[in-house]
């Protein structure tokens, strides 16, 4: 059952209907039209007489797939073929009458068949069906945003078909893009009106913001998408404050929606864009400290995502892109007086990460058999994939040498093994666009920090199997930058065998990207640091054709 939370505190009491209806079993086998009309279907095949006798066109019967069995007690382990089948009955119940024309009906048909697998992620398997489609049925702003987003998804899928991943769409798709932007403009106008209403419907507004974030990411405008995200986070922040109207404070928000906003904010934090600190109030146990064990996959993911956000904000709070680096890692600017406090914060975060890992180990396997996750084992695997790189980042934060990463080859290999399991057991890897967190950032981290060539090559091979676009990252951009990083460092190997450690003077770090115009062409200058044979830190630059859409993960 979906979790609903108030903005001020979690719901603890069961709600009761004033006039409950007598319970009865609903038929799942009637035709689509009778279901929409909410009348009993006689289920005559291939077309029911209830429709044909009244002059209506019977649209046939939905295909009912068998309900997948619950995972066994070993579901926390990944094995081939663990992907569960996702079924959606609500998709068949959305009335075609709310759509304005044939173009909208066609796009909605695509959305039913394809787009659902690109956005739901590993943790909120029924969010699309239970919330987004339901709200779109009654809220025009959500419906138009959804149609625009789905049109762009279809456009990029068509542009990518047969030629890999499309960075942009050509003129042949101009009509579809124009349709998407018309829907976008309608959604923004309706959303603006909703915000100015005396009693705005919070869930509908937040759902509109969410779909608009996805739409902007899909059309390559990260800044616009992040503005929508900040607007949604600001709305949540404002409504959590004391003094708001009783009508607003009594509204219930789907907990899955809050968690998805939190993960989007984490994406923005990892990518390196400023964002609001946002903590979904769903219990407080994940924020007051890591428990001894977890009672659910949702609790474990909420706890780790909060930790990840804290870690990345901490690392960036003691770093500055223009500072001269005195160590072999980040350009620390904490100063001598602030260093003890920074080191203490680092130790505290590391202890919380270790506590999280121990809490997972001491949790019963049944706790991770989540009804909200389409693939519980894959979801848990993804959590571990993010836990390990962040732990490495903290443990090496104050190191004076890039050679320290050679000690973590075993950890890098674990990350690659987990990523390989996830890729080969996850249906999301077949997507053109996947908007939740996935394998791309952890694999990219391995390429950046690990200097063992065999492991780097394996990470590159796995990156090639990731979706074309994953959240804010573009697969081709990531692979091209990874190849540049490996290439510039391997040039310093000289006559050493590939199996020997890369010399320290060959390793570069603290790369920064700047767009410039060179010979009337747009170029990207990569500034970096390296340590000479004399041990002195030196600075270098290289003009490249790489994309600058890499965020601050590098």
Order of alpha helices (4+ residues) and beta strands (2+ residues): beta-alpha-alpha-alpha-alpha-alpha-alpha-alpha-alpha-alpha-alpha-alpha-beta-alpha-alpha-alpha-alpha-alpha-beta-alpha-alpha-beta-beta-alpha-beta-beta-beta
